[in-house]
């Protein structure tokens, strides 16, 4: 890999890392979601620096074309992020269902209390003074 390409990838990695840290700092990205994104940014930053050892690992594993290893690891990383988000969506959908049921129960109780209150107001004697 040429030095210019390495420098470009390092700059992109730094931009991604700074963006994620800024999103966490401004509370637009929660820490629980940012963990894998930080790992992805650090990987993006470290890859051009450690390209020669990574090529050696790829050849040791029997991968003839080292960029295929990087692509495979990138896909695995994205699948981990998707899996984490799927877990969060599942948890939130369960919470939404429970909250919706609780709201329906509370609304029913409120309607019943309002009906009872209006009946008791109708039954109460009025002063004709």
Backbone torsions as a table, in degrees:
resi	resn	phi	psi	omega
1	UNK	NA	136.0	-177.5
2	UNK	-71.6	154.1	178.4
3	UNK	-60.0	-33.7	179.0
4	UNK	-65.4	-41.6	178.4
5	UNK	-67.0	-39.7	177.3
6	UNK	-62.3	-44.5	179.4
7	UNK	-61.9	-41.9	178.9
8	UNK	-61.6	-44.7	179.3
9	UNK	-66.1	-36.8	177.0
10	UNK	-64.7	-42.9	178.6
11	UNK	-63.2	-43.1	177.8
12	UNK	-62.5	-42.3	177.8
13	UNK	-61.3	-41.5	178.3
14	UNK	-66.0	-39.2	178.5
15	UNK	-64.3	-44.5	179.2
16	UNK	-64.0	-44.8	179.7
17	UNK	-62.0	-44.7	179.0
18	UNK	-64.8	-37.9	179.2
19	UNK	-64.7	-43.5	-179.3
20	UNK	-66.1	-43.4	178.8
21	UNK	-63.6	-39.8	178.4
22	UNK	-65.7	-41.2	177.7
23	UNK	-63.5	-37.0	176.7
24	UNK	-69.3	-40.8	-178.2
25	UNK	-64.4	-38.4	-179.6
26	UNK	-87.6	6.3	176.9
27	UNK	63.1	25.8	174.2
28	UNK	-90.9	-13.3	176.1
29	UNK	-133.7	121.3	-178.6
30	UNK	-75.6	155.3	-176.6
31	UNK	-62.2	-35.9	-177.8
32	UNK	-64.4	-28.4	177.6
33	UNK	-89.1	-26.1	-173.6
34	UNK	-77.6	-17.7	-174.6
35	UNK	-58.1	-50.9	-179.8
36	UNK	-69.6	-31.8	177.9
37	UNK	-69.1	-36.4	175.1
38	UNK	-64.6	-40.9	176.7
39	UNK	-61.8	-41.7	178.1
40	UNK	-63.9	-41.7	179.6
41	UNK	-66.1	-41.7	178.1
42	UNK	-65.4	-37.4	176.4
43	UNK	-64.4	-43.2	178.3
44	UNK	-62.4	-34.3	179.1
45	UNK	-75.0	-38.2	-175.2
46	UNK	-81.7	-26.0	-175.1
47	UNK	-57.2	-50.3	-179.6
48	UNK	-66.3	-25.3	179.5
49	UNK	-75.7	-38.3	-175.6
50	UNK	-104.2	30.8	-173.8
51	UNK	-63.9	-39.5	-177.7
52	UNK	-68.1	-46.7	175.7
53	UNK	-62.8	-34.6	178.6
54	UNK	-67.7	-36.7	175.0
55	UNK	-63.1	-41.6	178.5
56	UNK	-63.3	-40.3	177.4
57	UNK	-63.4	-41.2	179.6
58	UNK	-62.4	-45.7	179.2
59	UNK	-65.7	-36.7	177.3
60	UNK	-62.5	-36.8	179.3
61	UNK	-78.2	-4.4	178.0
62	UNK	88.9	17.0	178.4
63	UNK	-92.5	116.2	-175.0
64	UNK	-72.0	-31.2	-176.2
65	UNK	-115.7	96.9	-173.5
66	UNK	-53.0	-35.7	177.5
67	UNK	-60.3	-22.6	176.7
68	UNK	-65.4	-34.7	175.7
69	UNK	-64.0	-44.0	179.9
70	UNK	-63.4	-42.0	178.8
71	UNK	-63.6	-44.1	178.9
72	UNK	-62.4	-43.3	177.6
73	UNK	-65.9	-36.1	176.5
74	UNK	-64.2	-41.9	178.3
75	UNK	-65.1	-41.8	177.5
76	UNK	-61.9	-41.5	178.2
77	UNK	-62.1	-43.7	178.3
78	UNK	-65.9	-36.5	176.5
79	UNK	-64.3	-36.5	176.2
80	UNK	-64.5	-40.4	177.9
81	UNK	-64.5	-43.9	178.6
82	UNK	-63.2	-39.7	178.7
83	UNK	-63.5	-43.8	178.4
84	UNK	-61.1	-44.4	180.0
85	UNK	-66.9	-33.7	176.6
86	UNK	-65.1	-39.8	176.6
87	UNK	-62.4	-42.9	-179.7
88	UNK	-65.5	-43.0	178.9
89	UNK	-61.8	-41.6	178.9
90	UNK	-62.4	-44.8	179.7
91	UNK	-62.6	-44.4	-178.6
92	UNK	-68.6	-36.2	179.1
93	UNK	-66.5	-36.3	174.8
94	UNK	-64.8	-43.0	178.8
95	UNK	-63.9	-39.9	178.6
96	UNK	-63.3	-42.3	179.1
97	UNK	-61.5	-46.8	-179.7
98	UNK	-63.4	-44.2	179.6
99	UNK	-64.7	-38.0	177.5
100	UNK	-63.6	-42.0	177.6
101	UNK	-64.3	-42.2	179.3
102	UNK	-64.4	-39.2	177.6
103	UNK	-64.1	-41.8	178.7
104	UNK	-62.6	-41.7	178.0
105	UNK	-64.2	-45.9	179.8
106	UNK	-63.8	-39.8	177.6
107	UNK	-63.0	-41.2	178.0
108	UNK	-63.1	-44.2	178.5
109	UNK	-63.9	-40.3	179.1
110	UNK	-64.1	-44.0	177.5
111	UNK	-60.2	-43.1	-180.0
112	UNK	-63.7	-43.4	178.3
113	UNK	-64.3	-39.3	177.9
114	UNK	-65.0	-39.7	177.3
115	UNK	-65.0	-43.8	178.8
116	UNK	-63.0	-40.0	-180.0
117	UNK	-67.0	-39.9	179.6
118	UNK	-69.9	-34.1	176.1
119	UNK	-65.6	-43.7	-178.9
120	UNK	-67.6	-31.7	176.0
121	UNK	-68.4	-36.8	179.7
122	UNK	-70.4	-34.1	-177.9
123	UNK	-79.5	-20.6	-176.4
124	UNK	-70.5	138.3	179.2
125	UNK	-71.5	141.2	-179.8
126	UNK	-98.0	137.8	176.5
127	UNK	-75.5	132.1	-179.9
128	UNK	-101.4	28.0	-175.6
129	UNK	-80.9	NA	NA
